[in-house]
Amino acid sequence: MRKIYQISVSLFLCLIIEEKIPVIFHLKNKISYSSLIVYQMETEKQILFLGE
């Protein structure tokens, strides 16, 4: 459970950092950013599963 919490925090930090990255890097990171969102959705599913 603690590991999932750490993953959530690191994803949240990535989202904050993403906002501060210049536009030049934004397009380059868009693919990895999309995969981050997918990864976050998967993590949330795991949290819901563990919560039951």
mmCIF file as Biopython writes it, N, C-alpha, C and O atoms, coordinates in Angstrom:
data_model
#
loop_
_atom_site.group_PDB
_atom_site.id
_atom_site.type_symbol
_atom_site.label_atom_id
_atom_site.label_alt_id
_atom_site.label_comp_id
_atom_site.label_asym_id
_atom_site.label_entity_id
_atom_site.label_seq_id
_atom_site.pdbx_PDB_ins_code
_atom_site.Cartn_x
_atom_site.Cartn_y
_atom_site.Cartn_z
_atom_site.occupancy
_atom_site.B_iso_or_equiv
_atom_site.auth_seq_id
_atom_site.auth_asym_id
_atom_site.pdbx_PDB_model_num
ATOM 1   N N  . MET A ? 1  ? 0.839   -1.200 0.000   1.0 0.0 1  A 1 
ATOM 2   C CA . MET A ? 1  ? 0.000   0.000  0.000   1.0 0.0 1  A 1 
ATOM 3   C C  . MET A ? 1  ? 0.875   1.253  0.000   1.0 0.0 1  A 1 
ATOM 4   O O  . MET A ? 1  ? 0.569   2.234  -0.677  1.0 0.0 1  A 1 
ATOM 5   N N  . ARG A ? 2  ? 1.960   1.209  0.761   1.0 0.0 2  A 1 
ATOM 6   C CA . ARG A ? 2  ? 2.847   2.362  0.843   1.0 0.0 2  A 1 
ATOM 7   C C  . ARG A ? 2  ? 3.527   2.628  -0.497  1.0 0.0 2  A 1 
ATOM 8   O O  . ARG A ? 2  ? 3.743   3.777  -0.883  1.0 0.0 2  A 1 
ATOM 9   N N  . LYS A ? 3  ? 3.861   1.536  -1.201  1.0 0.0 3  A 1 
ATOM 10  C CA . LYS A ? 3  ? 4.507   1.671  -2.507  1.0 0.0 3  A 1 
ATOM 11  C C  . LYS A ? 3  ? 3.586   2.388  -3.492  1.0 0.0 3  A 1 
ATOM 12  O O  . LYS A ? 3  ? 4.032   3.251  -4.248  1.0 0.0 3  A 1 
ATOM 13  N N  . ILE A ? 4  ? 2.309   2.033  -3.483  1.0 0.0 4  A 1 
ATOM 14  C CA . ILE A ? 4  ? 1.332   2.678  -4.368  1.0 0.0 4  A 1 
ATOM 15  C C  . ILE A ? 4  ? 1.233   4.165  -4.037  1.0 0.0 4  A 1 
ATOM 16  O O  . ILE A ? 4  ? 1.109   4.995  -4.937  1.0 0.0 4  A 1 
ATOM 17  N N  . TYR A ? 5  ? 1.286   4.502  -2.748  1.0 0.0 5  A 1 
ATOM 18  C CA . TYR A ? 5  ? 1.246   5.904  -2.327  1.0 0.0 5  A 1 
ATOM 19  C C  . TYR A ? 5  ? 2.442   6.659  -2.892  1.0 0.0 5  A 1 
ATOM 20  O O  . TYR A ? 5  ? 2.299   7.782  -3.376  1.0 0.0 5  A 1 
ATOM 21  N N  . GLN A ? 6  ? 3.622   6.044  -2.830  1.0 0.0 6  A 1 
ATOM 22  C CA . GLN A ? 6  ? 4.830   6.672  -3.369  1.0 0.0 6  A 1 
ATOM 23  C C  . GLN A ? 6  ? 4.719   6.869  -4.874  1.0 0.0 6  A 1 
ATOM 24  O O  . GLN A ? 6  ? 5.145   7.900  -5.395  1.0 0.0 6  A 1 
ATOM 25  N N  . ILE A ? 7  ? 4.151   5.889  -5.580  1.0 0.0 7  A 1 
ATOM 26  C CA . ILE A ? 7  ? 3.955   6.007  -7.028  1.0 0.0 7  A 1 
ATOM 27  C C  . ILE A ? 7  ? 3.028   7.176  -7.334  1.0 0.0 7  A 1 
ATOM 28  O O  . ILE A ? 7  ? 3.289   7.951  -8.254  1.0 0.0 7  A 1 
ATOM 29  N N  . SER A ? 8  ? 1.949   7.306  -6.570  1.0 0.0 8  A 1 
ATOM 30  C CA . SER A ? 8  ? 0.995   8.395  -6.779  1.0 0.0 8  A 1 
ATOM 31  C C  . SER A ? 8  ? 1.659   9.746  -6.575  1.0 0.0 8  A 1 
ATOM 32  O O  . SER A ? 8  ? 1.440   10.673 -7.356  1.0 0.0 8  A 1 
ATOM 33  N N  . VAL A ? 9  ? 2.471   9.863  -5.529  1.0 0.0 9  A 1 
ATOM 34  C CA . VAL A ? 9  ? 3.177   11.111 -5.248  1.0 0.0 9  A 1 
ATOM 35  C C  . VAL A ? 9  ? 4.137   11.449 -6.375  1.0 0.0 9  A 1 
ATOM 36  O O  . VAL A ? 9  ? 4.196   12.597 -6.815  1.0 0.0 9  A 1 
ATOM 37  N N  . SER A ? 10 ? 4.890   10.460 -6.847  1.0 0.0 10 A 1 
ATOM 38  C CA . SER A ? 10 ? 5.850   10.711 -7.924  1.0 0.0 10 A 1 
ATOM 39  C C  . SER A ? 10 ? 5.135   11.103 -9.212  1.0 0.0 10 A 1 
ATOM 40  O O  . SER A ? 10 ? 5.630   11.953 -9.952  1.0 0.0 10 A 1 
ATOM 41  N N  . LEU A ? 11 ? 3.977   10.498 -9.496  1.0 0.0 11 A 1 
ATOM 42  C CA . LEU A ? 11 ? 3.191   10.884 -10.671 1.0 0.0 11 A 1 
ATOM 43  C C  . LEU A ? 11 ? 2.704   12.319 -10.535 1.0 0.0 11 A 1 
ATOM 44  O O  . LEU A ? 11 ? 2.723   13.081 -11.501 1.0 0.0 11 A 1 
ATOM 45  N N  . PHE A ? 12 ? 2.266   12.687 -9.332  1.0 0.0 12 A 1 
ATOM 46  C CA . PHE A ? 12 ? 1.800   14.046 -9.077  1.0 0.0 12 A 1 
ATOM 47  C C  . PHE A ? 12 ? 2.927   15.048 -9.304  1.0 0.0 12 A 1 
ATOM 48  O O  . PHE A ? 12 ? 2.714   16.101 -9.907  1.0 0.0 12 A 1 
ATOM 49  N N  . LEU A ? 13 ? 4.132   14.720 -8.819  1.0 0.0 13 A 1 
ATOM 50  C CA . LEU A ? 13 ? 5.294   15.581 -9.032  1.0 0.0 13 A 1 
ATOM 51  C C  . LEU A ? 13 ? 5.621   15.703 -10.509 1.0 0.0 13 A 1 
ATOM 52  O O  . LEU A ? 13 ? 5.979   16.782 -10.982 1.0 0.0 13 A 1 
ATOM 53  N N  . CYS A ? 14 ? 5.498   14.597 -11.244 1.0 0.0 14 A 1 
ATOM 54  C CA . CYS A ? 14 ? 5.740   14.627 -12.690 1.0 0.0 14 A 1 
ATOM 55  C C  . CYS A ? 14 ? 4.772   15.577 -13.376 1.0 0.0 14 A 1 
ATOM 56  O O  . CYS A ? 14 ? 5.156   16.294 -14.300 1.0 0.0 14 A 1 
ATOM 57  N N  . LEU A ? 15 ? 3.524   15.590 -12.934 1.0 0.0 15 A 1 
ATOM 58  C CA . LEU A ? 15 ? 2.530   16.489 -13.524 1.0 0.0 15 A 1 
ATOM 59  C C  . LEU A ? 15 ? 2.896   17.944 -13.258 1.0 0.0 15 A 1 
ATOM 60  O O  . LEU A ? 15 ? 2.753   18.791 -14.140 1.0 0.0 15 A 1 
ATOM 61  N N  . ILE A ? 16 ? 3.367   18.239 -12.051 1.0 0.0 16 A 1 
ATOM 62  C CA . ILE A ? 16 ? 3.780   19.603 -11.707 1.0 0.0 16 A 1 
ATOM 63  C C  . ILE A ? 16 ? 4.983   20.020 -12.549 1.0 0.0 16 A 1 
ATOM 64  O O  . ILE A ? 16 ? 5.021   21.124 -13.093 1.0 0.0 16 A 1 
ATOM 65  N N  . ILE A ? 17 ? 5.971   19.114 -12.649 1.0 0.0 17 A 1 
ATOM 66  C CA . ILE A ? 17 ? 7.175   19.401 -13.432 1.0 0.0 17 A 1 
ATOM 67  C C  . ILE A ? 17 ? 6.813   19.613 -14.895 1.0 0.0 17 A 1 
ATOM 68  O O  . ILE A ? 17 ? 7.361   20.499 -15.550 1.0 0.0 17 A 1 
ATOM 69  N N  . GLU A ? 18 ? 5.900   18.809 -15.407 1.0 0.0 18 A 1 
ATOM 70  C CA . GLU A ? 18 ? 5.464   18.903 -16.804 1.0 0.0 18 A 1 
ATOM 71  C C  . GLU A ? 18 ? 4.969   20.312 -17.127 1.0 0.0 18 A 1 
ATOM 72  O O  . GLU A ? 18 ? 5.229   20.827 -18.215 1.0 0.0 18 A 1 
ATOM 73  N N  . GLU A ? 19 ? 4.257   20.935 -16.187 1.0 0.0 19 A 1 
ATOM 74  C CA . GLU A ? 19 ? 3.725   22.273 -16.413 1.0 0.0 19 A 1 
ATOM 75  C C  . GLU A ? 19 ? 4.835   23.314 -16.520 1.0 0.0 19 A 1 
ATOM 76  O O  . GLU A ? 19 ? 4.655   24.349 -17.161 1.0 0.0 19 A 1 
ATOM 77  N N  . LYS A ? 20 ? 5.977   23.048 -15.898 1.0 0.0 20 A 1 
ATOM 78  C CA . LYS A ? 20 ? 7.060   24.027 -15.885 1.0 0.0 20 A 1 
ATOM 79  C C  . LYS A ? 20 ? 8.052   23.838 -17.023 1.0 0.0 20 A 1 
ATOM 80  O O  . LYS A ? 20 ? 8.914   24.686 -17.251 1.0 0.0 20 A 1 
ATOM 81  N N  . ILE A ? 21 ? 7.928   22.719 -17.740 1.0 0.0 21 A 1 
ATOM 82  C CA . ILE A ? 21 ? 8.824   22.465 -18.870 1.0 0.0 21 A 1 
ATOM 83  C C  . ILE A ? 21 ? 8.465   23.411 -20.015 1.0 0.0 21 A 1 
ATOM 84  O O  . ILE A ? 21 ? 7.286   23.577 -20.328 1.0 0.0 21 A 1 
ATOM 85  N N  . PRO A ? 22 ? 9.469   24.037 -20.649 1.0 0.0 22 A 1 
ATOM 86  C CA . PRO A ? 22 ? 9.209   24.931 -21.779 1.0 0.0 22 A 1 
ATOM 87  C C  . PRO A ? 22 ? 8.461   24.231 -22.911 1.0 0.0 22 A 1 
ATOM 88  O O  . PRO A ? 22 ? 8.496   23.007 -23.041 1.0 0.0 22 A 1 
ATOM 89  N N  . VAL A ? 23 ? 7.788   25.036 -23.722 1.0 0.0 23 A 1 
ATOM 90  C CA . VAL A ? 23 ? 6.950   24.508 -24.803 1.0 0.0 23 A 1 
ATOM 91  C C  . VAL A ? 23 ? 7.762   23.652 -25.772 1.0 0.0 23 A 1 
ATOM 92  O O  . VAL A ? 23 ? 7.242   22.687 -26.330 1.0 0.0 23 A 1 
ATOM 93  N N  . ILE A ? 24 ? 9.029   23.998 -25.974 1.0 0.0 24 A 1 
ATOM 94  C CA . ILE A ? 24 ? 9.906   23.251 -26.887 1.0 0.0 24 A 1 
ATOM 95  C C  . ILE A ? 24 ? 9.953   21.776 -26.484 1.0 0.0 24 A 1 
ATOM 96  O O  . ILE A ? 24 ? 9.896   20.892 -27.338 1.0 0.0 24 A 1 
ATOM 97  N N  . PHE A ? 25 ? 10.056  21.521 -25.188 1.0 0.0 25 A 1 
ATOM 98  C CA . PHE A ? 25 ? 10.149  20.150 -24.697 1.0 0.0 25 A 1 
ATOM 99  C C  . PHE A ? 25 ? 8.774   19.498 -24.584 1.0 0.0 25 A 1 
ATOM 100 O O  . PHE A ? 25 ? 8.664   18.276 -24.486 1.0 0.0 25 A 1 
ATOM 101 N N  . HIS A ? 26 ? 7.744   20.311 -24.599 1.0 0.0 26 A 1 
ATOM 102 C CA . HIS A ? 26 ? 6.394   19.794 -24.359 1.0 0.0 26 A 1 
ATOM 103 C C  . HIS A ? 26 ? 5.989   18.766 -25.412 1.0 0.0 26 A 1 
ATOM 104 O O  . HIS A ? 26 ? 5.469   17.701 -25.079 1.0 0.0 26 A 1 
ATOM 105 N N  . LEU A ? 27 ? 6.225   19.086 -26.675 1.0 0.0 27 A 1 
ATOM 106 C CA . LEU A ? 27 ? 5.858   18.161 -27.748 1.0 0.0 27 A 1 
ATOM 107 C C  . LEU A ? 27 ? 6.661   16.870 -27.654 1.0 0.0 27 A 1 
ATOM 108 O O  . LEU A ? 27 ? 6.144   15.780 -27.899 1.0 0.0 27 A 1 
ATOM 109 N N  . LYS A ? 28 ? 7.926   17.011 -27.296 1.0 0.0 28 A 1 
ATOM 110 C CA . LYS A ? 28 ? 8.802   15.841 -27.169 1.0 0.0 28 A 1 
ATOM 111 C C  . LYS A ? 28 ? 8.317   14.920 -26.043 1.0 0.0 28 A 1 
ATOM 112 O O  . LYS A ? 28 ? 8.431   13.698 -26.130 1.0 0.0 28 A 1 
ATOM 113 N N  . ASN A ? 29 ? 7.783   15.526 -25.003 1.0 0.0 29 A 1 
ATOM 114 C CA . ASN A ? 29 ? 7.373   14.752 -23.830 1.0 0.0 29 A 1 
ATOM 115 C C  . ASN A ? 29 ? 5.914   14.319 -23.885 1.0 0.0 29 A 1 
ATOM 116 O O  . ASN A ? 29 ? 5.437   13.624 -22.987 1.0 0.0 29 A 1 
ATOM 117 N N  . LYS A ? 30 ? 5.202   14.726 -24.938 1.0 0.0 30 A 1 
ATOM 118 C CA . LYS A ? 30 ? 3.767   14.452 -24.990 1.0 0.0 30 A 1 
ATOM 119 C C  . LYS A ? 30 ? 3.480   12.952 -24.996 1.0 0.0 30 A 1 
ATOM 120 O O  . LYS A ? 30 ? 2.520   12.498 -24.374 1.0 0.0 30 A 1 
ATOM 121 N N  . ILE A ? 31 ? 4.308   12.189 -25.696 1.0 0.0 31 A 1 
ATOM 122 C CA . ILE A ? 31 ? 4.111   10.739 -25.770 1.0 0.0 31 A 1 
ATOM 123 C C  . ILE A ? 31 ? 4.307   10.104 -24.390 1.0 0.0 31 A 1 
ATOM 124 O O  . ILE A ? 31 ? 3.479   9.310  -23.942 1.0 0.0 31 A 1 
ATOM 125 N N  . SER A ? 32 ? 5.402   10.459 -23.724 1.0 0.0 32 A 1 
ATOM 126 C CA . SER A ? 32 ? 5.673   9.891  -22.405 1.0 0.0 32 A 1 
ATOM 127 C C  . SER A ? 32 ? 4.636   10.381 -21.391 1.0 0.0 32 A 1 
ATOM 128 O O  . SER A ? 32 ? 4.288   9.669  -20.449 1.0 0.0 32 A 1 
ATOM 129 N N  . TYR A ? 33 ? 4.150   11.611 -21.600 1.0 0.0 33 A 1 
ATOM 130 C CA . TYR A ? 33 ? 3.125   12.162 -20.713 1.0 0.0 33 A 1 
ATOM 131 C C  . TYR A ? 33 ? 1.824   11.370 -20.852 1.0 0.0 33 A 1 
ATOM 132 O O  . TYR A ? 33 ? 1.147   11.089 -19.862 1.0 0.0 33 A 1 
ATOM 133 N N  . SER A ? 34 ? 1.483   11.012 -22.100 1.0 0.0 34 A 1 
ATOM 134 C CA . SER A ? 34 ? 0.281   10.213 -22.344 1.0 0.0 34 A 1 
ATOM 135 C C  . SER A ? 34 ? 0.393   8.844  -21.676 1.0 0.0 34 A 1 
ATOM 136 O O  . SER A ? 34 ? -0.567  8.356  -21.080 1.0 0.0 34 A 1 
ATOM 137 N N  . SER A ? 35 ? 1.575   8.229  -21.780 1.0 0.0 35 A 1 
ATOM 138 C CA . SER A ? 35 ? 1.766   6.928  -21.155 1.0 0.0 35 A 1 
ATOM 139 C C  . SER A ? 35 ? 1.722   7.046  -19.629 1.0 0.0 35 A 1 
ATOM 140 O O  . SER A ? 35 ? 1.322   6.107  -18.940 1.0 0.0 35 A 1 
ATOM 141 N N  . LEU A ? 36 ? 2.138   8.211  -19.105 1.0 0.0 36 A 1 
ATOM 142 C CA . LEU A ? 36 ? 2.037   8.460  -17.667 1.0 0.0 36 A 1 
ATOM 143 C C  . LEU A ? 36 ? 0.581   8.444  -17.226 1.0 0.0 36 A 1 
ATOM 144 O O  . LEU A ? 36 ? 0.245   7.864  -16.194 1.0 0.0 36 A 1 
ATOM 145 N N  . ILE A ? 37 ? -0.289  9.090  -18.021 1.0 0.0 37 A 1 
ATOM 146 C CA . ILE A ? 37 ? -1.711  9.141  -17.686 1.0 0.0 37 A 1 
ATOM 147 C C  . ILE A ? 37 ? -2.299  7.732  -17.686 1.0 0.0 37 A 1 
ATOM 148 O O  . ILE A ? 37 ? -3.060  7.372  -16.788 1.0 0.0 37 A 1 
ATOM 149 N N  . VAL A ? 38 ? -1.942  6.937  -18.695 1.0 0.0 38 A 1 
ATOM 150 C CA . VAL A ? 38 ? -2.407  5.549  -18.767 1.0 0.0 38 A 1 
ATOM 151 C C  . VAL A ? 38 ? -1.915  4.778  -17.544 1.0 0.0 38 A 1 
ATOM 152 O O  . VAL A ? 38 ? -2.670  4.023  -16.931 1.0 0.0 38 A 1 
ATOM 153 N N  . TYR A ? 39 ? -0.640  4.975  -17.195 1.0 0.0 39 A 1 
ATOM 154 C CA . TYR A ? 39 ? -0.055  4.301  -16.031 1.0 0.0 39 A 1 
ATOM 155 C C  . TYR A ? 39 ? -0.786  4.702  -14.751 1.0 0.0 39 A 1 
ATOM 156 O O  . TYR A ? 39 ? -1.037  3.872  -13.878 1.0 0.0 39 A 1 
ATOM 157 N N  . GLN A ? 40 ? -1.123  5.989  -14.656 1.0 0.0 40 A 1 
ATOM 158 C CA . GLN A ? 40 ? -1.831  6.482  -13.479 1.0 0.0 40 A 1 
ATOM 159 C C  . GLN A ? 40 ? -3.217  5.848  -13.379 1.0 0.0 40 A 1 
ATOM 160 O O  . GLN A ? 40 ? -3.657  5.488  -12.287 1.0 0.0 40 A 1 
ATOM 161 N N  . MET A ? 41 ? -3.911  5.710  -14.519 1.0 0.0 41 A 1 
ATOM 162 C CA . MET A ? 41 ? -5.224  5.075  -14.519 1.0 0.0 41 A 1 
ATOM 163 C C  . MET A ? 41 ? -5.119  3.627  -14.057 1.0 0.0 41 A 1 
ATOM 164 O O  . MET A ? 41 ? -5.952  3.156  -13.282 1.0 0.0 41 A 1 
ATOM 165 N N  . GLU A ? 42 ? -4.097  2.924  -14.529 1.0 0.0 42 A 1 
ATOM 166 C CA . GLU A ? 42 ? -3.871  1.537  -14.104 1.0 0.0 42 A 1 
ATOM 167 C C  . GLU A ? 42 ? -3.622  1.475  -12.600 1.0 0.0 42 A 1 
ATOM 168 O O  . GLU A ? 42 ? -4.129  0.585  -11.917 1.0 0.0 42 A 1 
ATOM 169 N N  . THR A ? 43 ? -2.837  2.426  -12.087 1.0 0.0 43 A 1 
ATOM 170 C CA . THR A ? 43 ? -2.527  2.469  -10.660 1.0 0.0 43 A 1 
ATOM 171 C C  . THR A ? 43 ? -3.788  2.709  -9.844  1.0 0.0 43 A 1 
ATOM 172 O O  . THR A ? 43 ? -3.986  2.095  -8.796  1.0 0.0 43 A 1 
ATOM 173 N N  . GLU A ? 44 ? -4.646  3.612  -10.336 1.0 0.0 44 A 1 
ATOM 174 C CA . GLU A ? 44 ? -5.895  3.893  -9.630  1.0 0.0 44 A 1 
ATOM 175 C C  . GLU A ? 44 ? -6.790  2.663  -9.592  1.0 0.0 44 A 1 
ATOM 176 O O  . GLU A ? 44 ? -7.475  2.422  -8.598  1.0 0.0 44 A 1 
ATOM 177 N N  . LYS A ? 45 ? -6.789  1.882  -10.673 1.0 0.0 45 A 1 
ATOM 178 C CA . LYS A ? 45 ? -7.559  0.635  -10.692 1.0 0.0 45 A 1 
ATOM 179 C C  . LYS A ? 45 ? -7.038  -0.313 -9.615  1.0 0.0 45 A 1 
ATOM 180 O O  . LYS A ? 45 ? -7.822  -0.963 -8.923  1.0 0.0 45 A 1 
ATOM 181 N N  . GLN A ? 46 ? -5.714  -0.392 -9.475  1.0 0.0 46 A 1 
ATOM 182 C CA . GLN A ? 46 ? -5.113  -1.262 -8.465  1.0 0.0 46 A 1 
ATOM 183 C C  . GLN A ? 46 ? -5.502  -0.792 -7.067  1.0 0.0 46 A 1 
ATOM 184 O O  . GLN A ? 46 ? -5.789  -1.608 -6.191  1.0 0.0 46 A 1 
ATOM 185 N N  . ILE A ? 47 ? -5.512  0.530  -6.859  1.0 0.0 47 A 1 
ATOM 186 C CA . ILE A ? 47 ? -5.879  1.076  -5.550  1.0 0.0 47 A 1 
ATOM 187 C C  . ILE A ? 47 ? -7.332  0.719  -5.229  1.0 0.0 47 A 1 
ATOM 188 O O  . ILE A ? 47 ? -7.647  0.321  -4.108  1.0 0.0 47 A 1 
ATOM 189 N N  . LEU A ? 48 ? -8.220  0.866  -6.232  1.0 0.0 48 A 1 
ATOM 190 C CA . LEU A ? 48 ? -9.624  0.505  -6.039  1.0 0.0 48 A 1 
ATOM 191 C C  . LEU A ? 48 ? -9.758  -0.985 -5.718  1.0 0.0 48 A 1 
ATOM 192 O O  . LEU A ? 48 ? -10.540 -1.380 -4.854  1.0 0.0 48 A 1 
ATOM 193 N N  . PHE A ? 49 ? -8.983  -1.797 -6.427  1.0 0.0 49 A 1 
ATOM 194 C CA . PHE A ? 49 ? -9.016  -3.244 -6.215  1.0 0.0 49 A 1 
ATOM 195 C C  . PHE A ? 49 ? -8.563  -3.591 -4.798  1.0 0.0 49 A 1 
ATOM 196 O O  . PHE A ? 49 ? -9.168  -4.437 -4.140  1.0 0.0 49 A 1 
ATOM 197 N N  . LEU A ? 50 ? -7.501  -2.938 -4.332  1.0 0.0 50 A 1 
ATOM 198 C CA . LEU A ? 50 ? -6.993  -3.194 -2.986  1.0 0.0 50 A 1 
ATOM 199 C C  . LEU A ? 50 ? -7.959  -2.677 -1.928  1.0 0.0 50 A 1 
ATOM 200 O O  . LEU A ? 50 ? -8.031  -3.218 -0.825  1.0 0.0 50 A 1 
ATOM 201 N N  . GLY A ? 51 ? -8.700  -1.628 -2.271  1.0 0.0 51 A 1 
ATOM 202 C CA . GLY A ? 51 ? -9.629  -1.030 -1.315  1.0 0.0 51 A 1 
ATOM 203 C C  . GLY A ? 51 ? -10.840 -1.901 -1.020  1.0 0.0 51 A 1 
ATOM 204 O O  . GLY A ? 51 ? -11.502 -1.720 0.002   1.0 0.0 51 A 1 
ATOM 205 N N  . GLU A ? 52 ? -11.135 -2.848 -1.908  1.0 0.0 52 A 1 
ATOM 206 C CA . GLU A ? 52 ? -12.322 -3.686 -1.721  1.0 0.0 52 A 1 
ATOM 207 C C  . GLU A ? 52 ? -12.109 -4.749 -0.656  1.0 0.0 52 A 1 
ATOM 208 O O  . GLU A ? 52 ? -13.015 -5.536 -0.380  1.0 0.0 52 A 1 
#
